[in-house]
Structure formats: C-alpha cells, structure tokens
Amino acid sequence: MIKSGLFFSMLALLFSNTLFATQTSAKWQLTQLTEKKQFEVKLECESAPSTGVFQNCWLTLKHLDETIESASVFMNGGMPEHHHGLPTAPVVSWSKESRAYIIEGLKFSMPGYWELNFSIEAEELPKDQTTFSLNIK
C-alpha cells in the first residue's frame, strides 16, 4: 500500500507534467522566414487566435537549423485597415522550460485582419524582422 504523502507527491508530479505538456503543445501554428531570410520563425498557439481572450502563444526562432535562445525579440501589431494597434502590450521572453519565447499579454479586441510584427536582434547577426498576417474570426 502506498503511503498517502508519497501518493499525493506522485499525483502532483503527474499533474504538473500534464500541465507542462498542455502548455507547450500548440494546436495552431504559422511558420515563415524573416525579411533578410536569417531566421525561420514559428508562431504557435494553443488554439487559433480569436477575440476576447488572452492568447497562449509561443515563438520559436531558428538560424541554420539551430534554435536561437538568446535573441531580443520585440513585438507590436494591430489592425492596419482600422489604423490602431493591439489593445494590449504583449511581452516576449525566453522560456527555458518550453524552449521557446513565450508571448504574454496578447489579446485581439475584434474580428478582422491583424498583423503581428516581430523585431529580432541576435548576437553577430543583423537586426531582422517578420510580420504575421492573421484573419481573426
């Protein structure tokens, strides 16, 4: 018979591993090259981007098939047709646990055509950028 303390510890470990798997397993993604073709950029989200809720998204950067972990990534965006930016100020930071850049605070306020712009600065490489075009339902 398993002692209750050990049982609950094992249960907590199983639950935390399940949360981690859920957190990093994206169901929606787009991949493209930056303007100078230095980086392959993959934008992944738990679900297709939608209005009204904060999005759970990650960004993966690769240069010559190597994952870039030490870049500075800046993000902005908006609806060019409506001449306004994002309703929030998302922050992009490296997550050692998910081996990707986490995008925190991303939210879309209305359906329509949105752009997400990423500026990337990595050691010894020129600054580069890419824009993802999204049609939010």
N, C-alpha and C positions, 0 to 999 in steps of 0.2 A: 504494500500500500504506500502511495506517495504522500509524504508529509505535506500539510496544507501550505506552508511557506514556500517549499520547492515547487508545488503545483502552481501557485499564483505567480511565481517568478517565471516559470516556463510559459504560462499563459500570457504574461506581459511581454515576454520576448517574442512569442509567436505573433501577438497583436501588433507590436512595434514593427516587426519585419513586414507584416501585411500592409501597414500604413505606408512604409517606405516604398514598397513595390507599387502601390496605388499612386503615390505622389510622383513617381518618376516614369510611369508607363503612360505615355501620351497616346491619345486616340485620334488626334488630328495633327497634321504637320505639313509644312511647306519647306522646300529647300531651294536655295539659289546661290549664285556667285555674287560677290561684291562687284562694284563698278570696275575696279582695276584687276579683277579676277584673282585676287590674292587669297581670298577666303571663301570656303564653302560654308554657308550659314543655314542652319536648320532651325526653324521656329516650330516648336511643339507645344501643344496644349492638351489638357485632359479631355476637352471636347471642342467642337467647332466654336469659334468665337461668337458670342451673342451679346445682346444688350441687357443692361440692368444688373449684372452680377460681376464681381471681380473675377478675372480670368486667371487660371492656374497654368502658367506657360513657362517654358524654358528655351534657351538659345544655346546651340552648340556651334562652335567655330572650329574649322579645320583649315590647316595650311599644309599643303603637300601630304595629305592624309594623316597628319598629326593633330590631335586635339590641342587647341590653344587654351591654356588655363590662366594666363597672366595678363590678358588684354584689359584695357579700359574700354568699356562699352557704354555708350551714351544713347539714350532713346528719346525720341519725341514722335509726334504724329498728329493726325487729325483728319478732318474731312475737307479736302481742298475745294470741293464744289460748294461747301457752305462757309468757307473761309474761317474755320475755327479749329482749334487744336483739340487734344484729348481733354476730357473732363477731369482727369487726374494727372499726377506727375509720377509716372512709373519709374522705378529704380531697378537697375540691372546689376547683379553682383554674382561672383563665382560661388558655387556651392560644391564643396569637396564631396559631400555625401552623394549628390546626384550626378557629379562630374559634368555639370552644365551650368550656364549662367541662369539664375532664377530671375524672372521678371515679376516684381512685386508692385501692386497698385494699378494694374492695367484694367480699365473698365471702358466700355463703349456706351454712350448715352442714348443712341438712336440707331435705327437700321439705316443702311446705305453704304456708300463707298468710303472706305477708310484707308489711310496709309500709315504704316509704322516704319519710321526711319531709324536706322542704327548706324552710328558712327563708331568705328573700331580703331583703336590705337594699340599696336603690339610692338614690343621691342624690335628694333632693327628693321622694321617694315614701314613703308609709308602709310600714313593715315588712309583709311579706306571706308567705304560706306555702302549701304544697300537699303532699298525700300521695298517692303512687302505691301502689296495691294490686296485689300480684303473687301469682300462684299458681305456685310453683316446683315443677317436676316432678323 
